[in-house]
Amino acid sequence: MVRISSTSRRGGHTLTRVIDNAAFDAARRRATARDGVLTGQYVLVDGELLAQAYGCWEPDGVHVVVNADSPGAVQDRPGRWIVQVPHERIAMSVSFTTQARHRAGGMLELTARDGDAVRATWWRGPNHSDSRSIPDGFMWEKNDDYYYGTVGWGDLDDLTVSVEVHSSDRT
């Protein structure tokens, strides 16, 4: 079972609640098996965690990434299929951030499975600008403060998945 701590600010007060939810934990495990890395916005729909296709909120529902054979699926771009889910079907909205320590010492934000490897981002802030901790082969993103690249799963330790539960005021 996963314990999710949700913090929100209302009327100048900070409210924290803990959710013990075996159904959410099972959905999280299935989404990890399917997606490889949980990162970004997801919604819980009919017991499944589905990645949001776009970050914006729409009045008619949320576009989520699905399999090509899902009912109503429309190809968004090559290899990516989406469907719109009405707000009333969304049980929960969450954000995931997955991080791990690379053998070179840097803390990486994992962004996507890439075959037998994983795409990742090295951010200057969490790594205290220690450029020695940038994994070999990572590229600098011009005009930004990060490097990106691909590393092997075996080069990573201390995998951490952070979950932020969002208010369901709009659902």
C-alpha positions as a LaTeX table, in Angstrom:
\begin{tabular}{lrrr}
\hline
Residue & $x$ (\AA) & $y$ (\AA) & $z$ (\AA) \\
\hline
Met1 & 0.00 & 0.00 & 0.00 \\
Val2 & 1.20 & 3.49 & $-0.82$ \\
Arg3 & 0.72 & 6.43 & 1.51 \\
Ile4 & 0.15 & 9.64 & $-0.42$ \\
Ser5 & 0.49 & 12.94 & 1.34 \\
Ser6 & $-1.58$ & 15.69 & $-0.24$ \\
Thr7 & $-0.98$ & 19.30 & 0.73 \\
Ser8 & $-3.12$ & 22.20 & $-0.39$ \\
Arg9 & $-3.49$ & 25.83 & 0.64 \\
Arg10 & $-6.94$ & 27.21 & 1.34 \\
Gly11 & $-7.78$ & 30.49 & 3.01 \\
Gly12 & $-4.23$ & 31.01 & 4.24 \\
His13 & $-4.07$ & 27.58 & 5.91 \\
Thr14 & $-2.15$ & 24.53 & 4.79 \\
Leu15 & $-4.17$ & 21.32 & 4.86 \\
Thr16 & $-2.43$ & 17.96 & 4.71 \\
Arg17 & $-4.17$ & 14.62 & 4.33 \\
Val18 & $-2.82$ & 11.12 & 3.89 \\
Ile19 & $-4.50$ & 8.74 & 1.47 \\
Asp20 & $-4.14$ & 4.99 & 2.02 \\
Asn21 & $-5.53$ & 3.51 & $-1.13$ \\
Ala22 & $-4.83$ & $-0.04$ & $-2.32$ \\
Ala23 & $-6.72$ & 0.62 & $-5.58$ \\
Phe24 & $-4.51$ & 3.63 & $-6.35$ \\
Asp25 & $-1.39$ & 1.62 & $-5.52$ \\
Ala26 & $-2.47$ & $-1.19$ & $-7.88$ \\
Ala27 & $-3.18$ & 1.37 & $-10.63$ \\
Arg28 & 0.26 & 2.94 & $-10.02$ \\
Arg29 & 1.98 & $-0.44$ & $-10.38$ \\
Arg30 & 0.10 & $-1.17$ & $-13.65$ \\
Ala31 & 0.95 & 2.29 & $-15.03$ \\
Thr32 & 4.63 & 1.81 & $-14.14$ \\
Ala33 & 4.66 & $-1.57$ & $-15.91$ \\
Arg34 & 2.99 & $-0.01$ & $-18.97$ \\
Asp35 & 4.84 & 3.36 & $-19.11$ \\
Gly36 & 8.17 & 2.46 & $-17.52$ \\
Val37 & 8.55 & 5.85 & $-15.82$ \\
Leu38 & 5.79 & 7.86 & $-14.16$ \\
Thr39 & 6.34 & 11.53 & $-14.85$ \\
Gly40 & 3.98 & 14.45 & $-15.32$ \\
Gln41 & 0.21 & 14.66 & $-15.00$ \\
Tyr42 & $-1.98$ & 11.55 & $-14.69$ \\
Val43 & $-5.66$ & 11.01 & $-13.98$ \\
Leu44 & $-7.32$ & 8.01 & $-12.34$ \\
Val45 & $-10.15$ & 6.82 & $-14.60$ \\
Asp46 & $-12.06$ & 3.56 & $-14.09$ \\
Gly47 & $-9.30$ & 2.24 & $-11.84$ \\
Glu48 & $-6.45$ & 3.05 & $-14.28$ \\
Leu49 & $-3.86$ & 5.82 & $-14.15$ \\
Leu50 & $-3.65$ & 7.44 & $-17.58$ \\
Ala51 & $-1.12$ & 10.07 & $-18.64$ \\
Gln52 & $-2.59$ & 13.41 & $-19.65$ \\
Ala53 & $-1.82$ & 14.23 & $-23.27$ \\
Tyr54 & $-1.80$ & 17.98 & $-22.68$ \\
Gly55 & $-1.22$ & 20.07 & $-19.57$ \\
Cys56 & $-4.18$ & 22.35 & $-20.05$ \\
Trp57 & $-7.65$ & 21.96 & $-18.56$ \\
Glu58 & $-10.53$ & 21.84 & $-21.02$ \\
Pro59 & $-14.24$ & 22.33 & $-20.25$ \\
Asp60 & $-15.31$ & 19.07 & $-21.93$ \\
Gly61 & $-12.73$ & 16.82 & $-20.29$ \\
Val62 & $-9.10$ & 15.77 & $-20.27$ \\
His63 & $-7.21$ & 14.20 & $-23.18$ \\
Val64 & $-5.31$ & 11.10 & $-22.06$ \\
Val65 & $-2.82$ & 8.81 & $-23.80$ \\
Val66 & $-4.25$ & 5.35 & $-24.58$ \\
Asn67 & $-3.52$ & 2.27 & $-26.69$ \\
Ala68 & $-4.38$ & 2.45 & $-30.40$ \\
Asp69 & $-7.13$ & $-0.15$ & $-29.92$ \\
Ser70 & $-8.90$ & 1.80 & $-27.13$ \\
Pro71 & $-12.50$ & 2.80 & $-27.92$ \\
Gly72 & $-12.63$ & 6.28 & $-29.47$ \\
Ala73 & $-8.83$ & 6.56 & $-29.76$ \\
Val74 & $-7.57$ & 9.18 & $-32.23$ \\
Gln75 & $-3.99$ & 9.40 & $-33.45$ \\
Asp76 & $-2.47$ & 12.57 & $-32.02$ \\
Arg77 & 0.92 & 12.07 & $-33.70$ \\
Pro78 & 2.75 & 9.02 & $-35.03$ \\
Gly79 & 2.72 & 6.32 & $-32.37$ \\
Arg80 & 0.57 & 8.27 & $-29.87$ \\
Trp81 & $-3.16$ & 7.78 & $-29.47$ \\
Ile82 & $-5.46$ & 9.87 & $-27.28$ \\
Val83 & $-9.06$ & 9.98 & $-26.13$ \\
Gln84 & $-10.99$ & 12.64 & $-24.22$ \\
Val85 & $-12.31$ & 11.64 & $-20.79$ \\
Pro86 & $-15.18$ & 13.69 & $-19.30$ \\
His87 & $-14.35$ & 15.30 & $-15.94$ \\
Glu88 & $-17.05$ & 13.32 & $-14.12$ \\
Arg89 & $-15.18$ & 10.06 & $-14.87$ \\
Ile90 & $-11.96$ & 11.30 & $-13.26$ \\
Ala91 & $-11.57$ & 10.01 & $-9.70$ \\
Met92 & $-8.22$ & 11.69 & $-8.99$ \\
Ser93 & $-5.64$ & 13.91 & $-10.66$ \\
Val94 & $-1.97$ & 13.49 & $-9.70$ \\
Ser95 & 1.51 & 14.61 & $-10.72$ \\
Phe96 & 4.47 & 12.24 & $-10.66$ \\
Thr97 & 8.16 & 13.08 & $-10.48$ \\
Thr98 & 10.64 & 10.21 & $-10.65$ \\
Gln99 & 14.25 & 10.75 & $-9.61$ \\
Ala100 & 17.32 & 8.58 & $-9.13$ \\
Arg101 & 20.98 & 9.04 & $-8.29$ \\
His102 & 23.38 & 8.29 & $-11.14$ \\
Arg103 & 26.65 & 6.44 & $-10.45$ \\
Ala104 & 28.52 & 9.67 & $-11.37$ \\
Gly105 & 26.85 & 11.25 & $-8.32$ \\
Gly106 & 24.25 & 13.45 & $-9.98$ \\
Met107 & 20.56 & 13.42 & $-9.15$ \\
Leu108 & 18.55 & 12.83 & $-12.33$ \\
Glu109 & 14.89 & 13.39 & $-13.13$ \\
Leu110 & 13.73 & 10.39 & $-15.15$ \\
Thr111 & 11.50 & 11.35 & $-18.07$ \\
Ala112 & 10.74 & 8.25 & $-20.18$ \\
Arg113 & 11.67 & 4.65 & $-20.85$ \\
Asp114 & 13.85 & 4.35 & $-23.95$ \\
Gly115 & 14.14 & 0.65 & $-24.79$ \\
Asp116 & 16.37 & $-0.92$ & $-22.15$ \\
Ala117 & 17.50 & 2.52 & $-20.95$ \\
Val118 & 15.84 & 5.63 & $-19.54$ \\
Arg119 & 15.81 & 9.25 & $-20.70$ \\
Ala120 & 16.77 & 11.65 & $-17.95$ \\
Thr121 & 17.46 & 15.29 & $-17.14$ \\
Trp122 & 20.30 & 16.64 & $-14.99$ \\
Trp123 & 19.23 & 19.93 & $-13.36$ \\
Arg124 & 21.84 & 22.39 & $-12.08$ \\
Gly125 & 19.95 & 23.34 & $-8.86$ \\
Pro126 & 19.46 & 19.90 & $-7.25$ \\
Asn127 & 23.06 & 19.03 & $-8.19$ \\
His128 & 24.54 & 22.22 & $-6.68$ \\
Ser129 & 26.06 & 23.09 & $-10.08$ \\
Asp130 & 28.58 & 20.21 & $-9.72$ \\
Ser131 & 29.31 & 19.59 & $-13.40$ \\
Arg132 & 31.37 & 16.49 & $-12.48$ \\
Ser133 & 28.09 & 14.73 & $-11.75$ \\
Ile134 & 26.75 & 15.13 & $-15.33$ \\
Pro135 & 26.60 & 11.67 & $-16.94$ \\
Asp136 & 28.82 & 11.09 & $-19.98$ \\
Gly137 & 27.09 & 11.87 & $-23.26$ \\
Phe138 & 24.50 & 14.26 & $-21.80$ \\
Met139 & 23.81 & 17.35 & $-23.91$ \\
Trp140 & 23.37 & 20.91 & $-22.63$ \\
Glu141 & 20.02 & 22.53 & $-23.42$ \\
Lys142 & 20.93 & 25.95 & $-24.78$ \\
Asn143 & 19.46 & 28.85 & $-22.81$ \\
Asp144 & 18.36 & 26.57 & $-19.99$ \\
Asp145 & 19.92 & 25.19 & $-16.85$ \\
Tyr146 & 19.90 & 21.47 & $-17.57$ \\
Tyr147 & 21.51 & 18.63 & $-19.48$ \\
Tyr148 & 19.63 & 15.68 & $-20.95$ \\
Gly149 & 20.47 & 12.23 & $-22.21$ \\
Thr150 & 19.96 & 8.50 & $-21.79$ \\
Val151 & 21.39 & 6.22 & $-19.10$ \\
Gly152 & 21.13 & 2.54 & $-18.29$ \\
Trp153 & 18.87 & 1.40 & $-15.46$ \\
Gly154 & 21.91 & $-0.33$ & $-13.92$ \\
Asp155 & 23.63 & 3.07 & $-13.54$ \\
Leu156 & 20.89 & 4.31 & $-11.19$ \\
Asp157 & 20.34 & 3.98 & $-7.43$ \\
Asp158 & 17.89 & 5.37 & $-4.89$ \\
Leu159 & 14.87 & 5.55 & $-7.22$ \\
Thr160 & 12.23 & 7.88 & $-5.74$ \\
Val161 & 8.72 & 8.48 & $-7.07$ \\
Ser162 & 7.00 & 11.59 & $-5.70$ \\
Val163 & 3.23 & 11.93 & $-5.97$ \\
Glu164 & 1.28 & 15.17 & $-5.66$ \\
Val165 & $-2.49$ & 14.88 & $-5.45$ \\
His166 & $-4.34$ & 17.79 & $-7.05$ \\
Ser167 & $-7.60$ & 19.27 & $-5.92$ \\
Ser168 & $-10.59$ & 17.86 & $-7.72$ \\
Asp169 & $-12.38$ & 21.22 & $-7.75$ \\
Arg170 & $-12.58$ & 21.15 & $-11.54$ \\
Thr171 & $-13.61$ & 17.49 & $-11.82$ \\
\hline
\end{tabular}
